[in-house]
Amino acid sequence: MTRTRLPLAILNEETATFDCSFGRGCDGKCCQNGRPSVNAKEAATIRKHLKRFLPHLRPEARKLIEKEGWLSRRTKLGRPMIRVSEGWCVFFNRGCVLHKVGAEDGDPFQYKPVQCALFPLEMDAKTGEWYIRQWDYADEDWDLFCLNPKNSKRKVRDSMAGEIALAENGGCESAFRPTKGI
């Protein structure tokens, strides 16, 4: 029997707009002090391909990774978080290195932690409901201009079709729920 998937229900879909403006006025602010947590599968994927990412990193980030690793001792949702070097995610170098290498390999999301790949699509860990992070919605406190609904006229179903499809395929929910680590 074939199982039919329903479109992902997004609580604020009617009012949410988003258009990533990286390279068009944004220098990657979501990666500044970006510390996504990673689950065991994501950590294994990054670890497996790390040698491919290293040449693309900022020199100071590469040195930090080679000396101390790319995971910090800090945790979020019970999982380790990616390190930050000089105020930026260690995998940021004029854009996300994990995204760039993934795109070269045919899928920009394949190496990225789900929390990064889906941004600003997020699941409420308490209710299991999906929403788009926006100013004046769900007590959003991050003042990124891309989260200002007046910044774009593009509806999220159009601008985030790839991210929504990733969430619709399932398995992303665990990235937003607490766990006991990796």
N, C-alpha and C positions, 0 to 999 in steps of 0.2 A: 504494500500500500504506500503510495507516495504521500509524503507529508507536505502540506502547503504552509509556507511561512507568511504571516501577515506583515504588512509594513510596520516598521518600528513606530510606536506611539510616542510622540514628543509633546510633553505637556504644553509648552509655550510655542508650539509650531506656528500658530496663526500670527503671532506678533514678532517672533524671533527673526532677526536678519543677521547675516554674517558674511564677510568676505575677507579672507586672509589677505592682508596688505603687505606681507613680507616682501621687501625689495621695492615697494612702492610707497615709501614713507615710514615703514616699520623696519627696524633692524633686528627683529626677532625677540621682542620684549618678553614673550612667553617663555623663552629659554633663559632669560636673565634670572639668575638665582633659581632656575628651574630644577627641581629635585623630584622627578617622578619616582614612585616606588616601582619595583619590578618583582614579578613572581618568578618561580623557579624556571618555568619554560622560557620566559623572556631573558632571564639571566643566562641560561644555557645557550640561547641563540646568539646573544651578544658575545659571550665568551668564545663560542665556536668561530665567529667571524672577526674577532677583535683585530687580528693582524691585518685584515683588509681595511679597517677603519683608521688604524694608527697613522699612516702616512698623510691622511687628510685632516688631522687634528691641529689645533693651535699648538705651537711648540711647548708652551707652559702646561697645557692640558695633557699632552703626550708624556711629558716628564713626570707629572703627578700620577698618571695611570701606571707608568712603568715602575714607579717607586712604591705607590700605595694601593694600586688597583683602581677600578672605576666605580666600585660600590663603596659608599660611606658606611659608618657605623650608625648613622641616623636611620630611623625607621618612620614609615608612614603606613597606616593601616596594617601594621605588623610585618611589613616587608622592608628590606633595605632600599635605600634611596641612591640614585646616581649622584656621584660627586659633582661639586662645583669648583671651578678654577677661575680665579680672578673675576668672580661675580657671574660667571656663565656656566651652563651645563658643560661638562667636559666634552660632550659630543657636538658642541656648537662651534662652527667655524664659518662665519658668513652664511649661516643656514645650518640645518641639521645634517650632520655627516651620515647618520643612520638612514635618513630619508634619501639623501643623494645617492648613496651606494645601493640602497634598495631599489630606487628608480632605475639605476643603471642595470640592475639585475631583473627588472621587469615588474616589480611591485614596491612602491615607495613605503608601504607600511610593514613590510616583512621583518625588518630588524628593529622597528621602533616599539617602545613600550606602549601598550594600549592607551594609557592615560595621555600620552603625547599624540598618538595617531588620531584619537577621537576629539581632541580639544577643538572647540569648546563644548562638544557634546559630552554630557556627564550623566551618570546615574545616581540618584539619591540612594545611599546605602540603606537607609531605614525603610523606604517605601518600595524600592526597586523600580521607580518611575524615572524615565529619561527626560532630560530638559537641556536647553541650550543656555549656557552661562551668558547672562546679559545684565547690564546695569539695571537696577531697580527690579530685579527678579530673584527670588529665593535668597534675599539678603546678600547678593553678590558684593564682595568687598574689594575685588581686584579691579583697579581703575584703568585697565588696558583700554585704549581707545577703540580697539576692534570689538570690544564687548558692548560698546555704545550702540544701541539699535539704530540710532540716527546716522551712524557712520556708513551704513550700506543700505541699499534698497533690495538687495538680493535675498530672497527667501532661502531658508536653510535647506529645504529639499533640493534646491537647485545648486547652491554653492557648496554643499557638503554631501553630495550624493555618494562619493566614495567612502567617506567616514560613516555615513548612515548605513551603507551596504555592509561595511565591516561589522558594525554593531548588530545588524539584522542577522548576520550569519551565526551569531551566538558565540558564547565563550568569553565575551568581553565583560560581563557582569562582575566577575570575580576581581577585576582590577579596581573596583570601587567599594569592595566589601573588606572589612578587617579579616586578617588571617593570622596564623601563628608563625609566619616567616617562611623562608625558603630552605 
